[in-house]
Amino acid sequence: MSATDATQPAAGTGGRTSGRTAKRACAPSMPDGPDAVAAPGGADLADATVCQQHCEHTEVIARVRARLAPDEDMAELAATFRLLGDRTRVRILEALACDELCVCDLAAVVGHSQSAVSHQLRLLRAAKLVRVRRDGKNAFYTLDDDHVRHLFRQALDHVQESR
């Protein structure tokens, strides 16, 4: 079968190709004209490529699905990213990436009341992003581990690289 033949749908498949030839049948299309949509910020969605016809690469799909994390892990990850969607909480994480801080010092650094910071710290502790160490009547916070430090650092680097 030639490469040209691979792009033609098999007879009786309703335009779909078999898993064997689908990889070669998939061709990108560039939407343009009056139906092209501009994305927020001025980016043109006409630059996005889409398949001209539906195709599924069953071997690739099976290989990727076998490597996906369980749904429970994805739910926790989504919850973590929701927590990181708050400016005060990421500012707290930034401060804790610099040093261990008591709640009083942390409140002064981020410019919020101790009560407000304590509430945010409770949420961050529940998500295992920070941990607490008691010393007498004071509570000192730090990032839970290097994973949190790296997650924060990489996300900040990603945001700053476009500037």
ZILINSUL-V797684 format. One record per pair of residues at least 12 apart in sequence whose ideal C-beta (glycine too) atoms are under 10 Angstrom apart, sorted by the first residue. I is the first residue (numbers start at 1). J is the second residue. If there is no record, write none. Layout:
i-><I:I>
j-><J:J>
This chain:
i-><1:1:1:2:3:3:3:4:5:5:5:6:6:6:6:6:6:6:7:7:7:7:7:7:7:8:8:9:9:9:9:9:10:14:15:15:16:16:16:16:17:17:17:17:18:18:18:19:19:19:19:19:19:19:20:20:21:22:22:22:22:22:22:22:22:22:23:23:23:23:23:23:24:25:25:25:25:25:25:26:26:26:26:26:26:26:27:27:27:27:27:27:28:28:28:28:28:29:29:29:29:29:29:30:30:30:30:30:31:31:31:31:31:31:31:32:32:32:33:36:76:76:79:79:80:80:80:80:80:80:81:81:82:82:83:83:83:83:83:83:84:84:84:84:84:84:86:86:86:87:88:88:88:88:88:88:88:89:89:89:89:89:89:89:89:89:90:90:90:91:91:91:91:91:91:91:92:92:92:92:92:92:92:92:92:92:92:92:92:92:93:93:93:93:93:93:93:93:93:93:93:94:94:94:94:94:95:95:95:95:95:95:96:96:96:96:96:96:96:96:96:96:96:96:96:96:97:97:97:97:97:97:97:98:99:99:100:100:100:100:100:100:101:101:101:101:101:102:102:102:102:102:102:102:102:102:103:103:103:103:103:103:103:103:103:104:104:104:105:105:105:105:106:106:106:106:106:106:106:107:117:118:118:121:121:124:124:124:124:125:125:127:127:128:128:128:128:129:129:129:129:129:129:129:130:130:130:130:131:131:131:131>
j-><20:21:24:24:21:24:25:24:21:24:25:20:21:22:23:24:25:26:21:24:25:26:27:52:53:21:25:21:25:53:54:55:25:54:53:54:53:54:55:56:53:54:55:56:55:56:58:55:56:57:58:59:60:61:58:59:55:51:53:54:55:56:57:58:59:60:55:56:57:58:59:60:55:51:52:53:54:55:57:51:52:53:54:55:56:57:49:50:51:52:53:55:48:49:50:51:52:48:49:50:51:52:53:46:47:48:49:50:44:45:46:47:48:49:50:44:46:47:46:48:127:128:126:127:124:127:128:129:148:151:151:155:123:127:120:123:124:126:127:129:124:127:129:151:152:155:120:123:124:110:110:111:112:116:117:119:120:110:117:120:121:123:124:127:129:130:152:155:156:106:109:110:111:112:117:120:106:107:109:110:112:117:120:121:123:124:129:130:141:143:120:124:129:130:143:148:149:151:152:155:156:109:110:152:153:156:108:109:110:117:141:143:109:121:124:129:130:131:140:141:142:143:144:148:149:152:142:143:148:149:152:153:156:143:140:142:131:133:140:141:142:143:117:139:140:141:142:114:132:133:135:137:138:139:140:141:115:117:118:121:132:138:139:140:141:117:138:139:117:138:140:141:118:120:121:130:139:140:141:121:141:139:141:139:141:141:143:144:148:141:144:144:148:144:145:147:148:143:144:145:147:148:151:152:142:143:144:148:143:144:145:148>
